[in-house]
Amino acid sequence: MPVRSTRGALVAAALAAAVTATALTAPAVAAPTGPDARAGRHEATRKAAEEMVRAGAPGVLVQARDRYGVRNVEAGVADRTTGRERRPHDRYRIASITKTFVATVVLQLEAEGRLDLDDSVEKWLPGVVRGNGHDGRRVTLRQLLNHTSGIYDVTSDPAFQAKVFGPDFLRHRYDTWTPRQLVGIAMGHAPAFAPGTDWQYSNTNYVLAGMVIDEAAGRPYAEEVERRIIRPLRLRATSLPGTDPRMPRPAGRAYSTLGGDPADPATGVHDVTELNPSVAGAAGEMVSDGADLQRFVRALITGRLLPPAQMKELTKAVPVESGDGRNAYGLGVVRQQLSCGKEVWGHTGGIHGSGSVVVSTRSGDHTLAANVNGDWVGGLDKIVEAEFCG
């Protein structure tokens, strides 16, 4: 769930928050490890991570895999209090990358004949998408997954933002939010546009998609993600915490300014590691690490998780609102053309104190996952560019 949604948790705009003028103090950056790093390769990736730390990020963690092997870059710190460095196996909140898991389950259910992408939301969730111009009878499951539904994004609601994103977060970090509560907030606003006529990122779409999985599968969506993806792929660092605010170990800390200035002692930087992830739900509650994310995206993009017909649907991407033609959104995946002409597929995610990205070439022979444990510094897009374009 891209907290304080930018309507497009895209590789090209990962955590595009303004870089603060004053950087936080951080220790020296560790050199990349692995045989490929020893040969002096991928220096650009390391430098991009270092630059994020110089710009104020507490710590950056990058793992990439290609035919030369696995390479890790750890920059800055995992814990500002103890100085503990970031480690390759650290787990972190992956936020909107959760959407890719959810879309995969929906497509698997379609392959089994348990639902159809052209089903209306009303068919599965009668009366849920109603009010202020919203009409679930006119919205399809496909439109949820590719963000062409027009349904209002719950994270844009001013009252929700005040409680969840600003200083009030510290009082409400352990609150539990139900999917129906989140959808109900969205229904209090008019839709952005008529279904199918435009594109706009909306976390509400995936809260609803999780609810549809509950109905179509007869089990909670989290159980379906576990049963269909996590266990078969042996993603041992990946979990859906539900309402548990704690981070599984190993993990560093996560930091946020909660809208304040990181250089201002009166507002400063807050430790936001613990939070009730029900605030994101099926739009962004998951936890994982770099190795698991790459294993998942590689299996997905190379067709191990979906039959050919559903792979075609997954990668049938529509242009996003940037209009530059470089980015397009499929069903829970982003297609991006990099500056050097290479094409990668994946997703980004941002939640309190954590920004993440995972991408893969279409062949699956080159993947990358990265995380920054502070939510006020951009630069993950530069890491992707550095890794794939050098």
C-alpha positions in Angstrom: 0.0 0.0 0.0 1.7 3.2 -1.0 1.0 5.2 2.1 0.1 8.7 1.1 -0.6 7.3 -2.4 1.0 8.9 -5.4 -1.5 7.1 -7.7 1.2 4.9 -9.1 3.7 3.0 -7.0 5.8 2.7 -10.1 9.4 1.9 -10.6 10.0 5.3 -12.1 8.5 7.1 -9.1 9.5 4.9 -6.2 9.3 7.1 -3.1 9.5 10.3 -5.1 9.4 12.3 -1.9 11.5 15.5 -1.9 15.1 14.9 -0.7 15.8 16.9 2.4 18.6 19.4 2.3 20.2 18.0 5.5 21.3 14.4 5.4 21.2 12.2 8.5 24.5 11.0 9.8 25.4 7.5 8.6 28.4 5.2 8.8 30.6 4.2 5.9 28.9 2.3 3.2 29.7 -1.4 2.9 31.1 -2.6 -0.4 29.0 -5.1 -2.4 29.7 -8.8 -1.8 29.8 -11.8 -4.1 32.0 -13.0 -7.0 30.6 -10.4 -9.4 31.3 -7.6 -7.0 34.8 -8.8 -6.5 35.3 -8.4 -10.3 34.4 -4.7 -9.9 31.0 -5.0 -11.6 27.8 -3.1 -10.8 29.7 -0.2 -9.3 26.8 2.1 -10.5 24.4 0.2 -8.2 26.6 0.7 -5.2 27.0 4.4 -5.9 23.2 4.8 -6.3 22.7 3.3 -2.9 25.4 5.4 -1.4 23.8 8.5 -2.8 20.5 7.7 -1.1 22.3 7.5 2.2 24.1 10.8 1.6 20.8 12.4 0.8 19.4 11.4 4.2 18.2 7.8 4.0 19.0 5.8 7.2 19.9 2.7 5.2 19.5 1.0 1.8 19.5 -2.7 1.0 19.9 -4.0 -2.5 20.1 -7.6 -3.8 20.4 -8.5 -7.5 20.7 -11.8 -9.3 21.8 -12.5 -12.9 23.8 -15.2 -14.7 26.9 -14.1 -12.7 25.3 -14.9 -9.4 23.9 -12.9 -6.4 25.2 -9.5 -5.4 24.4 -7.6 -2.2 24.8 -3.9 -1.4 24.2 -2.6 2.1 24.5 1.1 2.7 23.8 3.1 5.9 22.3 1.6 9.0 19.4 -0.7 10.0 19.2 0.9 13.4 20.0 4.5 14.1 20.3 3.9 17.8 22.7 1.0 17.8 24.4 1.6 14.5 23.7 -1.9 13.4 24.3 -2.2 9.6 21.7 -3.5 7.2 22.0 -7.2 6.3 21.0 -9.1 3.2 18.5 -11.3 5.0 16.8 -8.4 6.8 13.0 -8.5 6.4 11.0 -5.4 5.6 7.4 -4.3 4.9 6.9 -4.5 1.1 3.7 -2.5 1.0 2.2 -2.3 -2.5 4.3 -5.3 -3.8 1.5 -7.2 -1.9 -0.7 -6.2 -4.9 1.3 -8.5 -7.2 0.7 -11.5 -4.9 -3.0 -10.7 -4.7 -3.4 -10.3 -8.5 -1.7 -13.6 -9.0 -4.2 -15.4 -6.8 -7.1 -13.8 -8.6 -5.7 -15.0 -11.9 -5.2 -18.5 -10.5 -8.8 -18.5 -9.5 -9.8 -17.5 -13.0 -7.7 -20.3 -14.4 -9.6 -22.7 -12.2 -13.0 -21.3 -13.4 -13.9 -20.0 -10.0 -14.3 -16.4 -11.2 -13.9 -14.4 -14.4 -12.0 -11.1 -14.8 -15.1 -9.7 -16.5 -17.3 -10.5 -13.4 -18.7 -7.4 -11.8 -17.6 -6.5 -8.3 -21.3 -6.5 -7.4 -21.5 -10.2 -8.2 -19.0 -11.1 -5.5 -19.6 -8.2 -3.1 -23.2 -7.2 -3.3 -23.9 -3.7 -2.2 -20.3 -3.0 -1.1 -19.3 -0.6 -3.9 -22.2 1.9 -3.7 -22.6 5.6 -2.9 -21.6 9.0 -4.2 -21.6 7.7 -7.8 -19.9 4.4 -7.2 -21.7 1.4 -8.6 -20.2 -2.1 -8.3 -22.4 -3.3 -11.1 -20.4 -1.3 -13.6 -16.9 -2.2 -12.2 -15.2 -5.5 -13.3 -12.5 -7.4 -11.4 -10.1 -6.7 -14.3 -10.6 -2.9 -13.6 -9.8 -3.4 -10.0 -6.5 -5.1 -10.8 -5.3 -2.7 -13.5 -6.6 0.5 -11.7 -9.1 1.5 -14.3 -12.1 1.2 -12.0 -12.2 4.9 -11.0 -12.9 3.9 -7.4 -11.7 6.6 -4.9 -8.4 5.8 -3.2 -9.0 5.5 0.5 -5.5 6.9 1.3 -6.5 10.2 -0.3 -9.3 10.8 2.3 -8.2 13.9 4.4 -9.5 12.5 7.7 -7.8 9.1 7.1 -4.6 10.9 6.2 -4.6 13.0 9.3 -5.1 9.9 11.5 -2.7 7.6 9.7 0.0 9.6 8.0 0.7 12.6 10.3 1.8 12.9 13.9 -1.5 11.3 15.0 -0.1 8.0 13.6 1.8 7.6 16.9 -1.5 7.4 18.8 -3.2 5.2 16.2 -0.4 2.9 15.1 -2.0 -0.1 16.7 -5.6 0.5 15.5 -7.2 -2.3 13.6 -8.9 -1.5 10.3 -11.3 -3.9 8.6 -11.6 -4.1 4.8 -15.2 -2.9 5.0 -14.1 0.2 7.0 -11.5 1.1 4.4 -13.9 0.6 1.5 -16.6 2.6 3.4 -14.3 5.6 3.7 -13.7 5.5 0.0 -17.4 5.3 -0.7 -17.8 8.6 1.0 -16.3 10.3 -2.0 -17.1 10.5 -5.7 -15.3 8.2 -8.1 -12.4 9.7 -10.0 -13.9 8.8 -13.4 -16.4 6.3 -15.0 -15.1 2.7 -14.9 -12.8 1.8 -17.8 -12.4 5.4 -19.1 -9.1 6.3 -17.5 -6.3 5.1 -15.2 -5.6 6.1 -11.6 -3.9 4.2 -8.8 -6.3 3.3 -5.9 -5.5 1.2 -2.9 -9.2 0.6 -2.5 -9.1 -1.6 -5.6 -6.9 -4.1 -3.9 -8.7 -4.1 -0.6 -11.7 -5.1 -2.7 -9.7 -7.7 -4.6 -8.8 -9.3 -1.3 -12.5 -9.4 -0.3 -13.3 -11.0 -3.7 -10.7 -13.8 -3.1 -12.3 -14.4 0.4 -15.6 -15.0 -1.3 -14.5 -16.9 -4.4 -12.0 -19.2 -2.6 -14.0 -19.6 0.6 -10.9 -18.8 2.6 -9.3 -15.5 3.7 -7.1 -14.1 1.0 -4.0 -14.3 3.2 -4.5 -18.1 3.5 -4.8 -18.3 -0.3 -1.5 -16.3 -0.8 0.2 -18.6 1.7 -1.2 -21.8 0.1 -0.8 -20.9 -3.5 2.4 -18.9 -3.6 4.4 -18.7 -0.4 4.6 -22.4 0.4 5.1 -23.7 -3.2 7.9 -21.3 -3.8 9.3 -21.8 -0.3 9.3 -18.1 0.5 10.5 -18.5 4.1 10.9 -14.8 4.8 7.5 -13.8 3.4 4.4 -13.4 5.6 1.0 -11.7 5.9 1.0 -10.4 9.5 -2.7 -9.5 9.6 -3.1 -7.3 12.7 0.3 -8.2 14.3 2.3 -5.0 14.6 5.6 -6.7 15.2 8.3 -7.3 12.6 9.6 -10.9 12.3 13.3 -11.3 12.8 15.8 -10.6 11.4 14.8 -7.0 10.7 16.1 -3.5 11.2 14.1 -0.5 12.2 11.9 1.7 10.0 11.8 5.5 10.2 9.5 8.3 9.2 9.2 12.1 9.6 5.4 11.8 9.7 5.3 14.8 7.5 7.8 16.8 9.5 11.3 18.0 8.8 14.0 15.4 9.6 16.4 18.2 10.5 14.0 19.8 13.0 14.4 18.6 16.6 10.8 19.5 17.3 9.5 17.0 14.7 12.5 15.0 13.7 12.5 11.3 12.7 10.3 8.7 14.4 10.8 5.0 14.8 7.6 3.6 13.1 8.7 0.0 12.9 5.7 -1.3 14.8 2.3 -0.7 13.2 -0.9 -2.6 12.7 -0.7 -3.6 9.0 -4.5 -3.9 8.7 -4.3 -0.2 7.7 -3.0 -1.6 4.4 -4.7 -5.0 4.2 -4.7 -6.7 0.8 -3.3 -3.5 -0.7 0.0 -3.7 1.2 0.3 -5.6 4.4 3.0 -8.1 3.5 6.6 -8.6 4.8 9.4 -10.2 2.9 13.1 -10.0 2.0 15.1 -9.4 -1.2 15.8 -13.1 -2.0 12.1 -14.1 -1.6 10.9 -11.1 -3.7 13.2 -12.0 -6.5 12.2 -15.7 -6.4 8.6 -14.7 -6.6 8.8 -12.2 -9.4 11.1 -14.5 -11.4 8.6 -17.4 -11.0 5.7 -15.1 -11.9 7.1 -13.4 -15.0 8.4 -16.6 -16.5 5.1 -18.4 -16.3 5.6 -20.8 -13.4 2.6 -19.5 -11.4 0.0 -18.9 -14.2 -1.1 -20.7 -17.4 -0.5 -18.9 -20.8 -4.0 -17.4 -20.9 -3.6 -15.8 -17.5 0.0 -14.7 -18.3 -1.4 -12.8 -21.3 -3.9 -11.1 -19.0 -1.2 -10.3 -16.4 1.0 -8.5 -18.9 -1.8 -6.7 -20.9 -0.7 -3.3 -19.6 -2.5 0.0 -19.9 -0.7 3.4 -20.0 -0.5 5.2 -16.7 -1.2 8.8 -15.9 2.4 10.0 -16.4 1.7 9.9 -20.2 5.4 9.5 -21.1 4.8 6.1 -22.6 7.5 4.4 -20.5 5.3 3.0 -17.8 2.2 0.8 -18.1 0.2 -1.2 -15.6 -0.8 -4.8 -16.1 -2.7 -6.8 -13.5 -0.7 -6.1 -10.4 2.6 -5.5 -12.3 4.2 -2.5 -13.8 6.0 -2.6 -17.2 8.7 0.0 -17.4 11.1 1.0 -20.2 14.4 2.2 -18.7 16.5 5.0 -20.1 18.8 2.6 -21.9 15.8 0.9 -23.6 15.7 -2.2 -21.4 12.3 -3.3 -20.2 11.6 -4.5 -16.6 8.5 -5.8 -14.9 7.7 -5.5 -11.2 6.2 -3.2 -8.6 7.2 -0.8 -5.9 5.7 -0.1 -2.5 5.8 2.5 0.2 4.5 2.4 3.8 5.5 4.1 7.0 9.3 3.9 7.1 9.8 1.5 4.3 10.1 1.9 0.5 10.7 -1.2 -1.7 11.0 -2.2 -5.3 11.3 -5.6 -7.1 11.8 -5.9 -10.8 12.8 -8.5 -13.4 13.6 -8.7 -17.1 10.9 -10.4 -19.1 13.1 -13.5 -19.4 13.7 -13.6 -15.6 17.4 -13.8 -16.1 18.1 -10.5 -14.2 16.2 -9.5 -11.1 16.6 -6.9 -8.4 15.0 -6.1 -5.0 15.8 -3.1 -2.9 14.6 -1.4 0.2 15.1 1.9 2.1 14.1 2.1 5.7 13.1 5.8 5.7 10.2 7.3 3.8 11.3 10.8 3.1 14.2 10.1 0.6 13.7 9.0 -3.0 16.2 7.2 -5.2 15.1 3.6 -5.6 14.3 4.4 -9.3 18.0 5.4 -9.7 19.1 2.1 -8.2 17.0 0.2 -10.8 18.4 2.4 -13.6 22.0 1.8 -12.3 21.6 -2.0 -12.0 20.1 -2.5 -15.4 21.6 0.3 -17.4 24.9 0.8 -15.5 
